[in-house]
Amino acid sequence: MIDSNYTETLYDVIQQFREYITQNHGSDSQTAQAYLRIADDFQMHVKDKAPLAIPELAIQEYYSLMVGVPPFEAPPSKSKERYARTMRMIYDILHNEEPKRRYINYPLRCPVPYQDILSRYETVMRDDQKSPGTIRTRSGRMKVFFIFLADKECGALRDITPELFADFISSLRDRYSSQGKASILYTIRNFFSYGEFLEQLPFNPLPFLAGIHSQKHERLPSFYTTDEVKRVLNAVDRSTPWGKTAYLMMLLACVYGLRSSDIKALIFSGINWKKRTITVLQFKTHREVSLPITDEVMFALLDYIKNVRPKVDSPYVFIRLRKPYIPYSVNDHFGDKILPYFKLAGVDTKGKHHGLHSLRHSLATNLFESGTPVNEIAVILGHTSAASTKAYVWSDIERLRIAALEVPQK
């Protein structure tokens, strides 16, 4: 039988979590429902367990079970992030703390036998003038590989076998998307492309890795027709504060193809009302682009600033509508908040993304289908090369094949 003091304490915390989620997300939102389902599952997990000394252990155990890593290390995949966040919020409530808007998870720890090797890999990447972001990303992917090797009691590169490679690939199947697996394999190939690491192996793994292919286009498509986009925009209730906010954000995505990160980072100094231009320093490419303000965007922008935006002293245009009045996090993609407009418009989202990025993707594909050259679309989207743009319009394979002949590769 479970200790009554233990269960009452933990159940009370779970109930407080439910109330917090309902207050901040609304009881009927998809986000709230997802969090509440996890809380219900956690409560059932606790009910079926033997007595534990302290509630913290139950939270940590469930985190490890559902997220697949020790508490509170970074989730290994996007699908595990909500479980991780739920348990972190419950943990905070247990300790009488306000749940945080953003959690910085403990990074994956590289096993001791591979720490020097990983450090050396980071050094050679710096010598090759890779960006800090690239080094950080590739280092994290190699940690996944090294953790697997250590769990298999393989403590040195010289002990790796082709069979271990096969087992590692198999272990990724349920943890990562097809694109995620491809990224990890690419990083491993890059790692072993350096002779100092390759020469430590009793065999050459590059042919083996090169023979492993991932379904890159298995990712969810994000394309909607021009008519569907218009219907979604018309479905927005612009009489409400959030409706005015969402409508403006959606316009910026589907008219200019702006990334969600650039929309959230839009600042007042970038708006020139006299010249009717919006200047954006792109978060991803660090390039500055200047865009003409269309009538529709101008009216939506003025409506938002005058009637919705909290009266706070901040350089950012978009501010949260609830206290604390701060800019939106880079992790806010608004997919769950925009989905209801797709449903109201009768637009089928099954098997598709439905956030701001899908509107950007739709702009690219619609431009492509209307005959706009890929290199011009690349300029519109702010890509550094036309090759990047092709990822947005891969649905038309035949036209991509023609475009590839027209756009010179650098």
N, C-alpha and C positions, 0 to 999 in steps of 0.2 A: 504493500500500500504506500502511496506517496505521502510524504510529510506534508501535513496541512499548512504549516507556516510557509513552507517552500512554494506550494502551489498557489496559495492565496496571494503571496507577494508577486509571483510571476504572472499570474492571471490578471492581477490588477494592473500591472505594467502593460500587458498586451491590450487591455481595455483602454488604457490611456493612449496607447499608440493608435488604436482605432479612432478615438475621438480626435486626435491630432490630424490624422489623415483626412477625416471627413471635413474638418474645419478648413483645411488648407487646399483640398482638391475637390470638395463636393462629393456627396455620397454616390452620385450616379456616374461620375467620370470614369473612363477606362483606367486611368492611372490609379485612382482610389480603389477600384475593384481589384486591380492586380495586387496592390499592397495588402488589401484585406484578405485576399485568398491566401497569401503567404502567411499572414498572421494566424489565420484559421488552421493552416497546416502545421504551423509551429506549435500551436496549442494542443493539437491532437498528438503531435510528437511527444510533447511534455507529459501528456496524460498517460501515455503508454509506457513511460520510462519508470525505472526504479528510482527510489529517493536519491537525490543529489544533495551534496553539502550546501552549495550556494547556487543561486540562479545564474550567475555568470557562466558557470560550467555548461548549463543547458544551452545558453545562447551561443557559446563558443563551439560546442559540439554540433549544433544544428548548422552553424556557419560552415564548418568543415565538411559536413555531410552534403549540404546542398550546393555550396560554392566550389568544393573540390580542392581547396587549399587551406592551410592553417589560418586561424583567425589572427589578425584581420588583414591578411595579405590580399593583393590585388586580384580581382576575379580573372580567371583565365580566358573568359569570352564574354561577349555582350549579353548573351542570354542569362548569365549568372549575376549581372550587375545589380538587378533589382532585389535579388535575394540578399546580396551583400549589404545593400543600402538599408533594407528593412531591418536586418539584424543589428546594424550599427545604430539605427535610430532607437530601437528597443533597448539596446545597451545604454544609450545616453539617458533615456527616460528612467531606466532602472537606477541610474546614479543622479537623478534629479537635475539633469541637464537638458537644455533645449536642443532638439534634433537639429543638426547642421544642414544647411542648404547644399553643401558640397563636402564630401569626405575624401580625404587623401589616404588611400589604402597603403598599407605597408608594402613596399616593393618586393618582388620575388627575390629570395636570397639564393645566390649562387652557391652550390655545394663547395666545400673547402678544396677538394682536389682540383677543381676547375677555376678557382678564383684568379690565380696567376695567369692562366691561359686567356680568360675573359679580359683581364686587364691589358694583356698584350694585344688582343684583338682590337680593343678600343684605341690603343696607341697607334696601331698601323692604320686604322681608319682616319684618325686625326692627321697622320702623316700624309694620307691621300686627300686631305682637305675636305673630308665629309663634314656636313653640317652637324652641330650638336644634336639636333632632332633626329637625324639619321643614325648617329652613333647610339643615342639613347634607345631608339626603336629596335635596332639590330641587336644591341646588347640584351634587351629584354627577351627577344625571340631566342637567342642562344641560351639564355637561362632556362627556358622551357626544355630545350634539348639536354642541357647538362643535368637538370633535375631528374629527367627521365633516366639518363645513364647512371646517375648515382643510385636511384631507386633499384636499378637492375644490378647493383653492385659492380658496375663498371667504373673504375676510378681513374682511368687514364685513356687518352686518345688511342694509344697503341693497342688497347684491348677491344676497340669497337669492331664489330663484324657486320657484314651485310644483313645478317639476320636481325641484328639490333636496329638497323635502319628500318627494316620492314615492320618490326614491332612498334617502333616509334611512330611511323606513319599511321599505323592502325590505331594507335592510342589517340590520335588527333581527330578521329572520325566524328565522335559525338561532342567534341569540345569546341570545335572551330567551324566556321563556314568554309566553303570551298576556297573562297578568296583568301581567307585567313591561313588555311593550310598551305596555299601556294606561296604566300608571303614568308612563312616560316621556312619552307623548302628553299626559296630563293636565298634567304639569309644564310642557311647552312651551306649552300653552294658557294656563296660569296666567301664565307669563312674558310672553306677548304681550297679556295682559289689562291690563297696565300701559301707559298711553298713551305714556310716554316711550320705550318700546321699540317699540311698534307704529308710531309715527309715523316711525321710521327706515326702514320698509319701503316699497317702491313699490306694495304691494298689501296687502289685509287677509287674513291667513292664517287667521283664526278660523273662517270658514265651511268652509274646506278641512279644517282639523283636526277640526272638529265632525262632519264627514262620514265620518271614519275611525273605524270601530268595531272593537273587539277582542272575541274570544270569551271573555268574562269567566268563563263557567262551563266553560271548557275545562280548568281546573285539575283535578287528581286529586281525586275524592271521598274522604272519610275516614270513611264511615259503616259501622258494624257493628251488627247486631241485639243485643238484650240477651242472647240465647242464645249468640251468637258471642263476646261479651265474656266471659261466664262460662266458656266453654270455654277461651278463651285464658288466663284467670287460673288455671284448674284445671290447665293444662299446665305451669305454672311449677314447677320442682323446688325446693321450699323447704327442702331439706336442705343446699343449698350457700350460701355467703356471697352470691354474686351473685344467686342465686334469691330469697333473702330481701329483698335490696335492690330488685331489679326488681319483685317482688310489691308491696312497699309503695308504690313510686313509681306503679305502675299503678293501685293502689287509690285513691291520692290524685287521680289523673287522672279515673278513671271514676266515683268516688263523689261527688267535689266539683267536678269539672270544672276543676281547677287547671291553669294553664299550666305547662309544663316549667320555665320561668324561676322561677316561684313555688315549685315543688316543690324545686328546687335551692337556693333562697334561704331555705328554712324554717329558723328558728332556735329554740333551746331555750326562750328567753324567751317565745316565742309559744305555747308549749304550757302550758295550765293543767290539770294532772291532776285537781285537786280539782273544778273546774267541768266538766271533760271538754270543753274547747274548744281549737281551734287558731286562732290569730289570724295572719293573713297580710297583709303590706303588699304589695299587688300591684305587680310591677315595671313593668307597662305603664301602668296607670291611676293609680298612686300612691294608690290607695284601700285602706283597711284593711277586711278582712272577717273576721268571726268565725264559725267553723264548729263544729258539734257533733262530737265524736269518737265514731264508731260502735264497737260492740264489735269488729267485724272489723278496723277500722283500728287500734284500741288494741292488740289482740294482735299485729298485724303490726309496729306501731311498737315495742312493747316487745321483741319478738323480735329486731328489727334492732339496737336500741340495746344490748341485753345481749349478743348473740351474734355480731354482725357488725361494727358500727362500730369503726374503729380507736380505741384509747384515747389520743386527742390532745385538747389543750386548744383547742377551737374552738367558737364559738357556733353553727356550722352543724350541722344534723342529719346531712346527707348529706356524707360524706367519701369520697374515692377509696380503694379497697381496697388499692392498691399505693403504695409510696413514690414521690414525696413525698406524705404524707397531707394533702391539701389539698382544699378544696371543688371541686365540679365546675365547669367553665367554662360560661359562658352559651351557648357554641356547641355543647355536648353535648346532642343531642336523643334519643340512644339508639335511633334507628330500627333500625339494624343489629343491636343487641343484643336488641331485643324481637321482631324478625321471627321468630326460631326458634320462639317460643311460638305464634305464629299457625300456623306450619307443623305443629307437633306437634298442635295442636288441630284440624287439618284445615280451617282457615278460609282461604278463597280471598282473597289480597291482590292479585291481578292487576289492575293499573290503579288501585290504591288506595294511599294513604299507610298506614303501619303503625307509627307511633311513638306517643309519649305523647299528642301532639296529636290523633291519630285517636280516642283514647278519650274525650277531652274533647268532640270533635265528635260522637261517638256518643251521649254523654249528652244533649247538646242536642237531637239529632234524635229520640231515643227519648222524651224529655220532650214534645217537640212533637207527636209522633204519638199520645201518650197523652192529648192535649188540654190540656196546660199552656200558658197564654197566653204569647205571645212576651215581653211585658214582665216576666213572672215569671222566665222563663228568663234574661233579660238580667241580672236581679239575681243569680241563681245563678252565672252565669258571670263576674260582675264587669264586665260591659260598661257603658259610660257611657250607652248608648242602646240601645233595642230595634232600631234600624236595624243596629247592628253584629251583633246576634244572628242576623239573617236570613242572613248569610253562612254560618252553620253549618247551616242547615236548608233550603238552596235546592233540595234534591232534590224537595221536595213543592211544586211551583209553585202548584197550585190552592189549597192551604191557606195558602200565603204570601200569595196575592192576597186571601184573606179576612182574614188577620191584618193586612194593611196597612191595611184599612178600620177595624180595631178599635183600632190603636195610633196615637194622635195624633202627628204629626210636629212637632218643635220647630224 
